[in-house]
Amino acid sequence: MTDSAIEITEELVHDLLKDQHPDLADLPVREVAGGWGNQMWRLGDELAVRMPRTEDAPELLRKECRWLPVLAPRLPLPVPTPVRIGEPSARFPRPWSIMTWVHGEPLDSAPITRGDHAADTLAGFLRALHAEAPAEAPASSDRGAHPKECTDGFENFLHAIDPGGLAADVRAVRDVWDDAAAAPAWEGPPLWLHGDLHPANVVVSDGTLSGVIDFDAMFAGDPAWDLAAAWLLLPAGAGSRFFEVYGPADEATVRRARGLAAMKSLFLILMGQNGQRGIPGGKPAWGPAGRAALGRVLASPLRRPAPAS
């Protein structure tokens, strides 16, 4: 939950810049809508200020600042990279960061119209990201487990959604989840993962993916957690092309990814529902995105077709 005791205003951001990074203090500052753990402020045309507003956000911010400079040089899409660090002070008792701005519109407000190009782009990005991670890479405390260990979360999301807002066959949704929970576990080494790929964490330009943002959930683990993006991000019909280009995903990994995509779709639907009710943290635009993603999940086969001989 956000900490409402700390009011983050344009004046505060200006004052912090003047105190700690005076060479950037004359750039215009304007608030960016959205954000969860961090409140975002655009700084000029090429930078962004990230101000943590939840209890765990400072630790996640430092993780981004530690590892994004390592990952960014090999990634084929723009990602936010740290430029400066703001230290805790009497005015603001948490660390904060200045990152590069990734140009484009979030996918939850701008559609992909070039599906094949987006599939190729996403596959190339994840293929580059999914390298074996070092032993000191971060782990995740709230994601990364096998789907069978996440069944409580799946059921909680499913039960919390208004039946009329699901627009899907509940039995079919459970079949997808049960198939993922029955799939063999990941047996490879932990791979670098974004960890939270959904429509608000990628940006679109000219009808295709043009950047990936918000890496504070990054961790090392099972690539199925990222491969769920084939259903969450890409338009209908583009998923099969994605897996052809991505390449090395085995059937069990695709099954786990499909179930995780169903669970994440339910979460998006729930956040959209909460936004319509005025519940803090709700995201009204996420509801349609979640329902569309769940429709794509249910329209895809339970098993990945075997390659042609």
N, C-alpha and C positions, 0 to 999 in steps of 0.2 A: 504494500500500500504506500501511497505517496505521503510525505511528511508535510502537512499543510502549515506547520509552524514556521517554515522558512518561505518567505515570499520572494520570488525571484522576479525582479523587475528590470526594465531596460536601464533604469538609473543605476541599479546595483551592478549590472554587467559592465556598464561604462566605467563605474568607479573601480571595479576590480581590474579592468584593463589598464586604467590610468596608474593604479598602484603597482601592478606586476609586469605589464607588457605595454609600456607607454608608447612604443613605436607603432602599436596597432590601435591605439585608443581613438584616433580620429576617423577610423572607418565607420560607416553607418552600421547600426545594429537594428535588426528587426526580428520579432519573434516568429518562429516557425510552428505551424499547427501540428498537433500530434505529439508523439513521444510518449514513453511509458516511464522508464526509470530515470530518464534525463529530460530536462526541458531544453529545447534547442533554440538557438538564436543565430540567425545569419549574420556574418561579419564581413562586410563588403560583398564582393561577388564570388570570391574563391575560398572563403573560410567559414567555419561554423564553430560556435561556442556551445559546449555540452555541459550543462549544469545538473549534477546529480540531485534528485529529489526523493529517492527512496533509500532505505537503510543500507541495502546491499549494493547500490549503484557505484559508490566510490571504489569498492574492490573490483567490480567489473570494469570500470573505467581504466584502472591501472593495468588490468589484464589486457585490454585493447591496446593501451600504449606500449606494453611490453612486447606483444606478439605481432601486431599489424605491420610494423616495419619489417619483420622477418618474412611475412607471407606476401605482402603487397607486390614486391618486385616480380614475382613469378605469376601473378594473376592477370588474365587477359581482359578484365573489365576494371574500370575505376572503382576504388573502394576508399573510404575515409582513412586517412593516415594522420597520425598526431604531428602537430607543428610545435605546439607549446603545451606546458603543463602549468596550471594554476594551483598554487598551494593553499591549504586551509589558512584562514585568517579570522580576525575578529568580525569582519563583515560577512564572511561566509565560511562556516566551519568544516567544509569538505573540499577535497581536491576537485578540480574541474579541468577541462581540456579545451584546446583549440585544435580543430581538425580541418583537413581539406574538405571542401564542399563537393559532393557528387551531383552533377547536373542531371536533371530529368524530373519526371513526375512519378510519385509513388504508384505502383500498379493498382492499388485499391481506388485510385481516382483517374487513371488513364489506362485504357485497354491495350493489350497486345493485338495488333492486326496482321503482323507478319509472323505467323506461327512457326513455319519451318526455320526461319532465321533465328527466332527466339529459342527454339529447341536446340539448334546448333550452338548458339551462344551460351546457353545454360550448361549444356553438356561439356563444352570446352572449358568453361569456368570451373565446374566441379571436378573435372578430370585433373585440372592443374592444382586445385586446392587439395584434393584427396591424396596427398602424399603421406607416407608413414611419418608419424609425429615422434619427436624425441621423448625420452623418458620424463623430462621435466615439463612437458606440455600440460596444460590445465585439464582437469577432469570436470565433469558436470555433476552438480548436486541434485538437479531436478529433471534431468532428461538423459538419454543415452542408453537406458536399460532395454532389454528385450521386451517386445510388446506384451508378452504374458505377464511381466512384472508391472505393467501399467494399466491393467484391466480396471482397477478401481477408478483411475482418472477417466478412462473411456466411459465407464458406466455413469460416473458423476456428470460428465458433460451431456451425455445422452438424456439422462433423467431431468436435467436442469432446463432443457430446451422445451419451449411450448410445442406441443405436438403439431399444431397448425403451422409453426414456423420451420419445421424440419423439411417438409416437402420431399420426403424420401420414405422408402419402405424400411421400417426399423429392423425387420428380420434380415433383409439384405445387408444392411449396415453391420449387423452383428455377425453375419456370415463372413464378411470381409475381415472383421476383427479376429474372429476365431481362426481363420486361415492364417493370419499373420502370427497369432499367438502359438500356432502349431508348427510354424516354420523353424527349421534349424537355426541355431544362433550363429552370429558372426564368428568365424574362426581365424580371421586374418589379424594382422597387427592393428593397433589403434591408428586411425587415419585422422588428419586434420579435418575438422568440420566447422561450417558456419554455425550450425546448431539451431537456427531460428528463421529459416527461410519461409516467408509468407508474403502476401501481397503488399504489406506496408514496409517490408525490408528490402525491396528491390525497386529500381526506378526504370522508367520507360522513356525513350525518345524515338521519334520517327516510327512508332508502331512496334518496337522491339526492345528487348532488355538492353539497358545502357549502363547499369551500375548496380552494385550490391552494397547495402549499408547495414549499420547496427550489428557489429560483431561481438557485442558484449556477452553473448551466450556461447562463444566459440569453445570447443573442447575437442579432445581426441577420443575416437571411438568408432562405432558401427556406422558405415556410410549410409545405411538405410534412413537415418534421421535426416540427411540432406536430400536423398533421392526421392523422398516424399514430395519434393518440390515439382517433380514432373506432373503431378496432378494438381498441386496447389497453385502453380504459377502459369502453366502453359494452357493455351486454348484446346478445346476438344480436337482430337486427331493428331496432336503434336507429340504426345507422350511416346508413341512407338518410335518415332524418329529420334527423340531424345535418347532412348536407351540404345539404339543402333549406333549413335555417335559417341555416347559415353563409353560403351564397350564392355567393361569387365564385370558388370553386375550379374551374379548368378541368380538362379530362380528363387532360392530362399531369401536372398537380399531383397529382390523385387517384391516378394510376398510381404516381408516385414515392412518395406517402404510403403506399400499400398495400404496396409492397416494403419500405419502411422499417419498417412495422408488423411484417412477417414477420421482419426481422432483429432487431428489438427483442424480439419474442416468443421467438426463439431464445435471446437473451441471458437473458431471464427464466427460461426452462427450464434453462439452464446454471447459473445462480445457485442455482436450487432444487436441482438435482442436487448441486452443490458443498456446499450446506448439509446435505443428507442424508449426505454423506460426511464431514462435519465439517471441511471445508476452510475456513480463515479467509476471511471476506468472503461466504460462502455465505448465501443467504436461503431457507430451506425453503419459506416461504409463496409464494415467487415462482414455483415450478414449476407448480402448478395454474393460477395466473393466466396464465402464459405459454402453457400448452397450450390453455387456453380462448381466449385471444386469437388464437393461430395457427389454431384451428378456425374462428373468425369470419373471419379473412383468407381462408382457403381456400374458405369458403362464399360469399364475395362475388364478383361478376363481375369479369373481368379489365379490362373497360372500364366506365366510368361510362355508364349509359344516357343517350341524348340526351333533352333536355327535350321534352315533348309540344308539338306545334304547335297 
